[in-house]
Amino acid sequence: MKQAVNHLIDQIIQSSHQALNANKPCVDHLVSYFCDATKIDLHPDFFVDENATRTPKGKAVSMTTAAQCAEEFLRTQVFIRGVHQAIEDQLAQHQKVNLLYGGTGPFGLLVLPLLHRFSTPRAANHLIGHPPRIA
Ligand SMILES: C[S@@+](CC[C@H](N)C(=O)[O-])C[C@H]1O[C@@H](n2cnc3c(N)ncnc32)[C@H](O)[C@@H]1O
């Protein structure tokens, strides 16, 4: 699975901006790997978002709704590319970058699949939100 996910992330990062529209199958595959790994059913037969959490600042959506965000294939690609670029930019100027990822959702989608690309002492991360359930 790791190799397959890496391959999909390569495609997302290396595509030209114009090619992102054609990458829906790539994002669909990525999402299905995360669903398999976490055993999350993205589209249960009967679903109401009753596991949302009320916070002083508003509604924190449920794990299932948060997971469904991953299917927004342009959003997922643009955010992953943006996070990757931001880490690269910081590492070009600093020895180390600390990542604070608030609202991870169940997949940690925007950061976790990128982490192995950077050596651990250089990219330390802090995850806040639905804790990712992948070991
Ligand atoms: C829109 S989802 C995005 C999930 C993931 N980052 C992604 O892009 O696929 C936002 C996540 O932030 C969580 N969240 C919102 N407010 C939060 C809070 N105050 N503390 C922790 N998590 C929060 C939600 O429950 C949800 O899991």
The ligand as an SDF file (V2000), in Angstrom:
LIG
                    3D

 27 29  0  0  0  0  0  0  0  0999 V2000
  -13.0200   19.8250    6.7640 C   0  0  0  0  0  0  0  0  0  0  0  0
  -12.3010   18.5120    7.7220 S   0  0  0  0  0  0  0  0  0  0  0  0
  -10.7460   18.3590    6.8730 C   0  0  0  0  0  0  0  0  0  0  0  0
   -9.9980   17.0980    7.2130 C   0  0  0  0  0  0  0  0  0  0  0  0
   -8.5960   16.9910    6.5860 C   0  0  0  0  0  0  0  0  0  0  0  0
   -7.7160   18.0240    7.0960 N   0  0  0  0  0  0  0  0  0  0  0  0
   -8.6480   17.1020    5.0920 C   0  0  0  0  0  0  0  0  0  0  0  0
   -8.3090   18.1680    4.5720 O   0  0  0  0  0  0  0  0  0  0  0  0
   -9.0340   16.1390    4.4140 O   0  0  0  0  0  0  0  0  0  0  0  0
  -11.8770   19.4540    9.2170 C   0  0  0  0  0  0  0  0  0  0  0  0
  -11.5480   18.6090   10.4290 C   0  0  0  0  0  0  0  0  0  0  0  0
  -11.2160   19.4700   11.5270 O   0  0  0  0  0  0  0  0  0  0  0  0
  -11.8680   19.0030   12.7060 C   0  0  0  0  0  0  0  0  0  0  0  0
  -12.0180   20.1170   13.6420 N   0  0  0  0  0  0  0  0  0  0  0  0
  -12.7820   21.2340   13.5000 C   0  0  0  0  0  0  0  0  0  0  0  0
  -12.6700   22.0240   14.6020 N   0  0  0  0  0  0  0  0  0  0  0  0
  -11.7950   21.3940   15.4320 C   0  0  0  0  0  0  0  0  0  0  0  0
  -11.2670   21.7020   16.7200 C   0  0  0  0  0  0  0  0  0  0  0  0
  -11.6060   22.8020   17.3480 N   0  0  0  0  0  0  0  0  0  0  0  0
  -10.3920   20.8490   17.2690 N   0  0  0  0  0  0  0  0  0  0  0  0
  -10.0390   19.7110   16.6260 C   0  0  0  0  0  0  0  0  0  0  0  0
  -10.5020   19.3570   15.4120 N   0  0  0  0  0  0  0  0  0  0  0  0
  -11.3810   20.1820   14.8290 C   0  0  0  0  0  0  0  0  0  0  0  0
  -13.1790   18.4590   12.1560 C   0  0  0  0  0  0  0  0  0  0  0  0
  -13.8100   17.6040   13.0710 O   0  0  0  0  0  0  0  0  0  0  0  0
  -12.6830   17.7270   10.9110 C   0  0  0  0  0  0  0  0  0  0  0  0
  -12.1670   16.4520   11.2390 O   0  0  0  0  0  0  0  0  0  0  0  0
  1  2  1  0
  2  3  1  0
  2 10  1  0
  3  4  1  0
  4  5  1  0
  5  6  1  0
  5  7  1  0
  7  8  2  0
  7  9  1  0
 10 11  1  0
 11 12  1  0
 11 26  1  0
 12 13  1  0
 13 14  1  0
 13 24  1  0
 14 15  1  0
 14 23  1  0
 15 16  2  0
 16 17  1  0
 17 18  1  0
 17 23  2  0
 18 19  1  0
 18 20  2  0
 20 21  1  0
 21 22  2  0
 22 23  1  0
 24 25  1  0
 24 26  1  0
 26 27  1  0
M  CHG  2   2   1   9  -1
M  END
$$$$
